[in-house]
Amino acid sequence: MDITRINKTAKPFIKWAGGKSQLLTEIDNEIPNFIKQNQFTYIEPFVGAGAVFFWIIQKYPNINKAIINDINSDLINTYRIIKENVEKLIQLLKIWEKEYHSLQNNIHEKKEYYYSKRKLFNKRQSDNITQAALFIFLNRTCYNGLYRVNSKNEFNVPIGSYKKPMICDEENLLTVSEVLQNVTILCGDFEKTLEYSENNTLFYLDPPYKPISDTSSFNSYTNKDFDDVEQIRLAKFCEKIDSLGYKWILSNSDVKGKNPNDNFFDELYGKFIIKRVLAKRNINANPNKRGELTELLITNSAYEKIVSIAQ
């Protein structure tokens, strides 16, 4: 997958709770040399803002196939529009950015503008380009860059306090569009991504995190909760990937850090390699609760199996 002609570095086009930019070195250390030194397929079943995806696809030109997936249809529509129709998306965002900035000294009209866009987004009756533009606009102007929906799948985050937020990052959107040109973009259940694996494949899995407290849940990315049943289903999926000889790396919260007696993940992934790494959380309603904590980086040891399949 040749993207060497791209001069700029693509980065996530939205803010997203649980972004992995700070853990890239730790994740890179878990990728075996056999994968790094040969052509491989890269699959990310929970792409979110894509911090790991954008980093890995630009660092390793030997990726011959890349597949990203997410169950959030609004997010995936935005990825697809950036890939297929970025110019029209930019045109619309530029208009809205100019209009929104002109209201910076009129709080009442600024709020009306924001909530009218939120209402329009939640109707989901606009064309795909408008819906993608609304998705980015709301992400850039809402409170703390948080994405959250209720049981009706309605985005319900209030307006943020940013005076003149960058709504249209034209340069990055154009760069992201170039990166996405040869990428397969899926929207659905994470298990479906297994269909795209072949020979030397690396999975990176970053599911909605298991909450470490009753008030720390940021997994309302869709109107369907990613609860313990789903976490267990994901663990079985990882076991299946391992049995097929593919390499995988998974991130999740360290519930044991909050409660030393909580062995949920230690038992669930007991036969794999569990590492605890320091991470910072910058998205929290309470600024005092942002800061360092430990997260889990779990991997399998499918090195020999990968080699045997590739030979």
C-alpha positions as CSV (number, residue, x, y, z in Angstrom):
1,M,0.0,0.0,0.0
2,D,2.1,2.9,-1.3
3,I,1.3,6.2,0.5
4,T,4.9,7.5,0.3
5,R,3.8,10.4,-2.0
6,I,1.9,12.0,0.9
7,N,4.1,14.8,2.3
8,K,2.0,15.6,5.4
9,T,1.2,13.4,8.3
10,A,-2.5,12.4,8.7
11,K,-3.8,12.6,12.2
12,P,-7.3,11.9,13.7
13,F,-9.9,14.4,12.4
14,I,-12.0,14.2,15.6
15,K,-11.5,14.1,19.3
16,W,-12.4,10.8,20.8
17,A,-12.5,9.4,24.4
18,G,-9.8,6.8,24.8
19,G,-7.6,8.0,21.9
20,K,-4.3,6.1,21.8
21,S,-1.8,8.7,20.6
22,Q,0.2,8.4,23.8
23,L,0.5,4.6,23.7
24,L,1.9,4.3,20.2
25,T,5.4,3.5,21.4
26,E,4.1,0.8,23.7
27,I,1.9,-0.7,20.9
28,D,4.8,-0.6,18.5
29,N,6.9,-2.6,20.9
30,E,4.3,-5.4,20.8
31,I,4.5,-5.8,17.0
32,P,6.9,-8.6,16.2
33,N,9.8,-8.0,13.8
34,F,8.4,-10.7,11.5
35,I,5.4,-8.5,10.8
36,K,7.4,-5.3,10.6
37,Q,9.8,-6.8,8.1
38,N,7.3,-8.4,5.7
39,Q,4.1,-7.5,3.9
40,F,1.1,-7.8,6.2
41,T,-2.6,-7.1,6.5
42,Y,-3.7,-4.7,9.1
43,I,-7.2,-4.9,10.7
44,E,-8.7,-2.5,13.2
45,P,-12.2,-3.6,14.3
46,F,-12.9,-0.6,16.6
47,V,-11.3,2.2,14.7
48,G,-12.7,5.2,16.6
49,A,-10.7,8.3,15.9
50,G,-8.0,6.2,14.3
51,A,-4.9,7.3,16.1
52,V,-3.3,3.9,15.9
53,F,-4.5,3.4,12.3
54,F,-3.1,6.6,11.0
55,W,0.2,6.1,12.7
56,I,0.7,2.5,11.7
57,I,-0.4,2.9,8.0
58,Q,2.1,5.8,7.6
59,K,4.9,4.1,9.5
60,Y,4.8,0.7,7.7
61,P,4.7,1.0,3.9
62,N,4.7,-2.9,3.8
63,I,1.0,-3.0,4.7
64,N,-0.5,-4.5,1.7
65,K,-4.1,-4.4,2.9
66,A,-5.8,-2.2,5.6
67,I,-9.3,-2.7,7.0
68,I,-11.0,-0.4,9.5
69,N,-14.4,-1.0,11.1
70,D,-16.6,0.5,13.7
71,I,-20.2,-0.1,14.7
72,N,-20.9,3.6,14.9
73,S,-22.5,4.4,11.5
74,D,-22.2,8.2,11.9
75,L,-18.5,7.8,12.4
76,I,-18.0,5.4,9.5
77,N,-20.1,7.6,7.2
78,T,-17.7,10.4,8.0
79,Y,-14.7,8.3,7.1
80,R,-16.3,7.3,3.8
81,I,-17.2,10.9,2.9
82,I,-13.6,12.0,3.7
83,K,-12.4,9.3,1.4
84,E,-14.8,9.8,-1.4
85,N,-16.0,13.5,-1.3
86,V,-13.6,15.5,0.9
87,E,-13.8,18.7,-1.2
88,K,-17.5,19.1,-0.7
89,L,-17.2,18.3,2.9
90,I,-14.5,21.0,3.3
91,Q,-16.7,23.6,1.5
92,L,-19.5,23.0,3.9
93,L,-17.3,23.0,7.0
94,K,-15.7,26.3,5.9
95,I,-19.1,28.0,5.7
96,W,-20.2,26.7,9.1
97,E,-16.8,27.7,10.7
98,K,-17.2,31.2,9.4
99,E,-20.8,31.5,10.6
100,Y,-20.0,30.0,14.0
101,H,-16.9,32.3,14.6
102,S,-19.0,35.4,13.7
103,L,-21.2,34.6,16.7
104,Q,-18.4,34.4,19.3
105,N,-19.6,37.6,21.0
106,N,-23.2,36.6,21.0
107,I,-23.6,33.7,23.4
108,H,-27.4,33.4,22.8
109,E,-27.1,33.1,19.0
110,K,-24.1,30.9,19.3
111,K,-26.1,28.4,21.4
112,E,-29.0,28.6,19.0
113,Y,-26.6,27.8,16.1
114,Y,-25.1,24.9,17.9
115,Y,-28.3,23.3,19.0
116,S,-29.9,23.7,15.6
117,K,-27.0,21.8,14.1
118,R,-27.4,19.1,16.8
119,K,-31.1,18.8,16.1
120,L,-30.4,18.5,12.4
121,F,-27.8,15.8,13.0
122,N,-30.2,13.8,15.2
123,K,-32.9,13.8,12.6
124,R,-30.5,11.9,10.3
125,Q,-32.5,13.0,7.2
126,S,-29.7,15.0,5.5
127,D,-27.5,13.7,2.7
128,N,-24.3,11.8,3.8
129,I,-22.0,14.8,3.1
130,T,-24.1,17.0,5.4
131,Q,-24.3,14.3,8.1
132,A,-20.5,14.0,8.0
133,A,-20.0,17.7,8.2
134,L,-22.5,17.8,11.2
135,F,-20.5,15.0,12.9
136,I,-17.3,16.9,12.6
137,F,-18.9,20.3,13.5
138,L,-20.5,18.9,16.7
139,N,-17.3,17.1,17.7
140,R,-15.3,20.3,17.4
141,T,-17.8,22.6,19.2
142,C,-19.4,20.4,21.8
143,Y,-18.4,20.2,25.4
144,N,-14.9,18.7,25.8
145,G,-15.0,17.0,22.4
146,L,-17.1,14.2,23.9
147,Y,-19.2,11.9,21.7
148,R,-22.2,10.4,23.5
149,V,-25.6,9.3,22.5
150,N,-28.7,8.3,24.4
151,S,-30.8,5.1,24.0
152,K,-32.5,6.7,21.0
153,N,-29.1,7.2,19.4
154,E,-29.4,10.9,19.8
155,F,-26.2,12.9,20.3
156,N,-26.8,14.8,23.5
157,V,-23.6,16.6,24.4
158,P,-24.1,20.3,25.2
159,I,-22.2,23.2,23.6
160,G,-18.6,23.6,24.5
161,S,-16.9,26.8,25.7
162,Y,-14.4,27.2,22.9
163,K,-14.4,30.7,21.5
164,K,-13.1,30.1,18.0
165,P,-12.6,26.3,17.6
166,M,-11.0,25.0,14.4
167,I,-14.0,23.3,12.7
168,C,-12.4,22.8,9.3
169,D,-8.8,21.5,9.3
170,E,-8.6,21.5,5.6
171,E,-5.0,20.3,5.3
172,N,-5.5,17.3,7.6
173,L,-8.8,16.4,5.9
174,L,-7.1,16.3,2.5
175,T,-4.2,14.2,3.9
176,V,-6.6,11.8,5.6
177,S,-8.5,11.4,2.4
178,E,-5.3,10.4,0.6
179,V,-4.4,7.9,3.2
180,L,-7.9,6.3,3.0
181,Q,-7.9,5.8,-0.7
182,N,-6.8,2.2,-0.6
183,V,-8.4,1.3,2.8
184,T,-11.4,-0.9,3.2
185,I,-14.0,0.8,5.5
186,L,-16.6,-1.3,7.2
187,C,-19.5,-0.6,9.5
188,G,-20.7,-3.5,11.6
189,D,-19.9,-6.1,14.3
190,F,-16.2,-6.6,15.1
191,E,-16.4,-10.3,14.4
192,K,-17.1,-9.7,10.7
193,T,-13.5,-8.3,10.2
194,L,-12.1,-11.8,10.5
195,E,-13.3,-12.4,6.9
196,Y,-10.6,-10.1,5.7
197,S,-7.6,-11.8,7.4
198,E,-5.0,-13.6,5.4
199,N,-1.6,-15.0,6.0
200,N,0.4,-12.4,7.9
201,T,-2.3,-10.4,9.6
202,L,-2.1,-8.0,12.6
203,F,-5.3,-7.0,14.5
204,Y,-5.4,-4.0,16.8
205,L,-8.5,-4.0,19.0
206,D,-9.5,-1.0,21.0
207,P,-13.1,-1.7,22.2
208,P,-15.2,0.6,24.3
209,Y,-13.5,0.3,27.7
210,K,-15.0,-1.4,30.7
211,P,-15.9,1.4,33.1
212,I,-13.6,1.5,36.2
213,S,-16.4,3.2,38.2
214,D,-20.1,4.0,38.0
215,T,-19.4,7.5,36.7
216,S,-16.5,6.8,34.3
217,S,-18.3,5.2,31.4
218,F,-17.5,6.7,28.0
219,N,-18.8,3.7,26.1
220,S,-22.0,5.3,24.9
221,Y,-20.7,5.6,21.3
222,T,-23.9,3.9,20.1
223,N,-27.3,3.2,21.6
224,K,-26.1,-0.3,22.4
225,D,-23.9,-0.8,25.5
226,F,-20.6,-2.7,25.2
227,D,-21.2,-4.6,28.5
228,D,-19.5,-7.5,30.2
229,V,-21.2,-10.0,27.9
230,E,-19.7,-8.2,24.9
231,Q,-16.3,-8.0,26.6
232,I,-16.4,-11.8,27.0
233,R,-17.5,-12.3,23.4
234,L,-14.5,-10.2,22.4
235,A,-12.2,-12.3,24.4
236,K,-13.5,-15.4,22.6
237,F,-12.9,-13.7,19.3
238,C,-9.3,-13.0,20.4
239,E,-8.9,-16.7,21.2
240,K,-10.2,-17.6,17.7
241,I,-7.7,-15.2,16.1
242,D,-5.0,-16.8,18.1
243,S,-6.0,-20.3,17.1
244,L,-5.8,-19.2,13.4
245,G,-2.3,-18.0,13.9
246,Y,-2.8,-14.2,13.6
247,K,-1.1,-11.6,15.8
248,W,-3.3,-9.3,17.9
249,I,-2.9,-6.5,20.3
250,L,-5.8,-5.3,22.5
251,S,-6.3,-2.3,24.8
252,N,-8.7,-1.9,27.7
253,S,-9.1,-0.3,31.1
254,D,-7.3,-1.6,34.1
255,V,-10.2,-2.3,36.5
256,K,-7.8,-3.8,38.9
257,G,-6.1,-0.5,39.3
258,K,-9.4,0.8,40.9
259,N,-10.2,-2.4,42.7
260,P,-7.3,-4.7,43.5
261,N,-9.8,-7.6,43.9
262,D,-11.3,-7.1,40.4
263,N,-9.7,-9.9,38.3
264,F,-12.1,-9.6,35.3
265,F,-9.5,-9.1,32.6
266,D,-6.8,-11.1,34.4
267,E,-9.0,-14.1,34.3
268,L,-10.5,-13.4,30.9
269,Y,-7.1,-13.1,29.2
270,G,-5.2,-15.3,31.6
271,K,-3.5,-17.4,29.0
272,F,-2.2,-14.3,27.1
273,I,0.3,-11.6,27.9
274,I,-1.1,-8.8,30.0
275,K,0.9,-5.6,30.5
276,R,-0.1,-2.5,32.5
277,V,1.0,0.7,31.0
278,L,0.6,4.4,32.1
279,A,-1.9,6.5,30.2
280,K,-3.4,9.9,30.5
281,R,-7.1,10.6,30.3
282,N,-7.9,14.1,29.1
283,I,-11.7,13.7,28.5
284,N,-13.6,13.8,31.8
285,A,-16.4,16.0,33.0
286,N,-14.4,16.5,36.2
287,P,-11.0,18.1,35.4
288,N,-9.7,16.8,38.7
289,K,-10.2,13.2,37.4
290,R,-8.1,13.7,34.3
291,G,-4.6,12.5,34.6
292,E,-2.4,9.4,34.7
293,L,-3.8,5.9,35.3
294,T,-2.9,2.4,34.2
295,E,-4.4,0.7,31.1
296,L,-4.1,-2.8,29.8
297,L,-2.2,-3.8,26.7
298,I,-2.9,-7.5,26.1
299,T,-1.2,-9.6,23.3
300,N,-1.0,-13.1,22.1
301,S,2.2,-14.9,21.3
302,A,1.3,-16.2,17.8
303,Y,4.8,-15.7,16.4
304,E,5.5,-19.3,15.5
305,K,2.0,-19.8,14.1
306,I,2.3,-16.7,12.0
307,V,5.6,-17.9,10.6
308,S,4.2,-21.3,9.8
309,I,1.3,-19.9,7.9
310,A,3.4,-17.4,6.0
311,Q,5.9,-20.0,4.8
